[in-house]
Amino acid sequence: MNNFNPSKAIFAIQNTDQNRGVNVSISDSATFYFPTAQDMEATFNGEVEAFLYSRHSNSTNQALSNALAAMEDTEAGIVTGSGMAAITTVILHLCNSGDHLITSHTVYGGSFAFMKNWLKKVNIDVTFVDIINLDEVKAAVKPNTKMIYTETMANPLLNIADLPALADIAHSNNAKLVVDNTFTPMIVTPKHHGADIIIYSLTKFVNGKNDMVGGAILCSKEMFMDLLDLNHGTAMLLGPVMDSLRSSMVLKNLYTLHIRMQQHSKNAIFIAKKLKEKGIKVCYPGLESDKNYKLITTLMNKGYGYGGMIAMDLGTYEKGAEFLKILQEKGVGYLAVSLGYFKTLFSNSGHSTSSEVPTELQEKIGIKPGLTRFSVGLDDDIEATWAEIENTLKEIKLI
Ligand SMILES: *Cc1c(COP(=O)(O)O)cnc(C)c1O
């Protein structure tokens, strides 16, 4: 376990807005004026840093980017209109036509579909591997490999990627390690384990309210400058920008993220232990019996637990569907995709969040028909929630 405190890094930032608000003001301008034409020209030439146009940046987006960079201990950050905008921007920036990247079969469905189907359009070659199997990763490296792309914790079985080992493989082949840390904000700081670029869907735990979509790219200052270069920067030219009103919302929610992660984790480990006791096949990296326990324990920062996600095998799709319908009727949570919400969200993995993965491959990588994902909520009385879950499992004869 590591002693880095991402929340402390965020709290250390002072708002220096001229109007002395405790919250950052919402930048309400698409364009910014200059005192003279020469000042404008100097900014265009990169001699002076000033806000010019909001697709590039503005004070609100910069404040959120800086706070996220502090959380991830990176030099810089860019906030985007969605997690997919962050992912596609980074991939298209680092890989040219004719290049190759390595990723996992189990990345987020949208990322999987983009890499499997869309990247063909621009002749970027992708090898999908079992990212846990380092020999398979090594064997996939080619002379034109530019990137290893992984998630710290991935659907559907919540496997943890061995970030230091993947960083070694990437760096010894002159490639970058890009890590989507959406499931484990604060819990894992990928930069400390060798990641070059960290990506978020802010839509999930970071914002935590399911009222917006957003994303982020956290990286070095050099990479940041390159992504925003006026002539070839992908974050500049594809225009994946986040709206400043949304940025201000996410920034305020970021200040409660540490408390929420602690509560998500506390509730999830409680439910995971109970399910296991009842003989349900459950994946939760915080269970000592889980195959990911050892690795996540070495990677994690102290004090945030093992996260809010649980996967369980309920046998068949039909049983799982019945279970979730009843749980929703009882108010335990919602049958909905997404995660990191204050109420519990649940779905059948193979028929929703992993449905982009072809059925044959689903079987191979362990997406069983009854595999069900929970994003455990912030419930104050988790024992009462468990009682509802336990009763439901009994009602439909799963225990
Ligand atoms: C949701 C999600 C994304 C995509 O983010 P959007 O904000 O929906 O575009 C990417 N990666 C992971 C792990 C996700 O859960």
The ligand as a Gaussian input file, in Angstrom:
#p B3LYP/6-31G(d) Opt

LIG

0 1
 C      -18.163000       4.663000     -19.070000
 C      -16.763000       4.304000     -19.337000
 C      -16.081000       4.878000     -20.408000
 C      -16.734000       5.823000     -21.395000
 O      -17.026000       7.033000     -20.804000
 P      -18.224000       8.006000     -21.294000
 O      -18.122000       9.115000     -20.313000
 O      -19.486000       7.233000     -21.206000
 O      -17.892000       8.408000     -22.672000
 C      -14.756000       4.533000     -20.584000
 N      -14.138000       3.670000     -19.771000
 C      -14.763000       3.094000     -18.732000
 C      -14.028000       2.130000     -17.869000
 C      -16.101000       3.389000     -18.478000
 O      -16.730000       2.800000     -17.465000

